[in-house]
């Protein structure tokens, strides 16, 4: 009976999409800021330090590195990107797919730090608007606390 109730609860919550879905990252999910730092003439080690090891590097064709990235947000927006870097004499000679992605079905470029900062900013903005709507312009101060007298016990007059 307990298992049936738990199963019904899980199915019910799953239908309402109250269960948090983790973002899915596969491959090299590169930020546009990282790609903007790439310059022609960089060495392989500099590129590897800047954006990491490529997912697809052929042992037969060492002058081409492919960075393939896929990201799906918890809301279902998909962003995928293919960046291909070509080397000549161990120097970066050509870059394909480095420009800002425009075909990502509404997901935009993935920059988690910026996205989290925007979420915090939106939450603070919403809180501020909620506080502003209840603000009437009158400042309410609590009354002064009524505590024991500050006089010494021998100075208190007898009734």
N, C-alpha and C positions, 0 to 999 in steps of 0.2 A: 504494500500500500504506500509506504514511504517512497519507494522508487518511482511509483506512478506519479505521485505528487511532484517530485523533483523533476521528472521528465516533462510533465505538463508545464511547470514553471519555466524550464529552459526553453521549451518550444514557444511559450507565450512571450517570453522576453526576446527571443530571437526574431519573432514576427514583428515586434515593435522596434527593432533595431536599437535596443537599449544596451546591448552587449557591445563593448568597445572593440573595434577592429584595428589591429595594428597596421601601421604602414608597411608596405612591401617594398624592399630595396633589393635589387639584383644587379650584379655587375658593378661597374664603376659609375656611381651616381655623382656626377661632377657639378660643382657650383659654377655659375658664370664668372664669378670673381676669380676662381682658379684659372679658368680658360683665358681670361683677359690678361693674365700675367705671362702667358706663353709668348715668346718672341722668337722670330726666325734667327737661327744661328746658335741656339742653346744646345748644349751637349745632352746626350742621352741621360746622364746622371742628373743633370739639372731638371730635366723634364720629369724623370721618375721621382725626384724629391718633391717637385711641385704638385703633381697630380696623381702620383702613385704608379704602381705596376699595371701594365695593360692586361686586360682580360684575354685578349686574343693577340698573341705575338707568335708568328710562325717561326719555327727553327730553320726553315728553308729560305724565307724571305725576311732577313733581319732589318731591312731598311723601312719596314712598315709596321706601325703599332696601331691596333684598334682598341678603342675604349667604348664598350657597349654598356649602356646603363638603362635601367628600367625602374620606375618608381610609381607606386599606386598609393594615393593618400587614403586615410580611413574613410573618407567620403566617396571614394571610388574614382577620383580623377586620376588619369593615367598620364605619365610623362615618360617618354623614351627618347634616347639620344644615341647617336653613333658619331664618334669623333675619331678621325683617322689622321695619324701623324706620319709623315714621310721624312726619312733621314737620308742625307748624302754626306759621305765622309764623316760619319758620327756627329753631324750637326743637323739640327731641325731645318728642313728646307721647304716643307709645304704642310699646310694644315687644312683639313676638310671637316666641316661640321662644328667649327668653333664659334661661329656667330650665334647670337641668341636664338633659341628654338622658337618657331612660330606655329608648328603643327601639333601641339601637344594636347589637343582636345580640352583646353581650359585649365590645364594644370600649371602652365607656365614653367619657368625654370625652378629647380628645386634648390632652395637656400633655406635650410632649417633654422639658422640663427635669425634671419630676417623674418621668417614666418612666425617664430615664437615671439619675437619682439612686437610684431604687429598684433598678435593675439593679446599680449599684455596691454598694449596701448588701447586696443578696442575695449577690453574689459574695464580699464581705468576710465575711459571715455564714457562708457555706459553707466558706470557707477557715479561719475560726476554729474551726468544728466539726470540720473535718478535723484541725486541729492539736490540738484538745482530746482527740480520741479516741486519739491516739498519745501523749499526755502521761501518763507514769507517775508523775510527782511527783519524780523523781530528776533533779538538775541535773548534767549532764555537762560538765566543763571539760577542754579539751585540756591535755596536759602542757606544762610550761614548755619553751620551745625550748632545745635544747642547741646552743649556738654556741661560737665560740672564746672562750677565757678572757679575762677582763677585766684580767688581770695584764699588766704590762709585760714585754716579751721578756727583759729582763735579770734579772727577778725569778723567772723560771720555773726551778725546781730541775733540775739535771742528773741523769739516772739513773745 
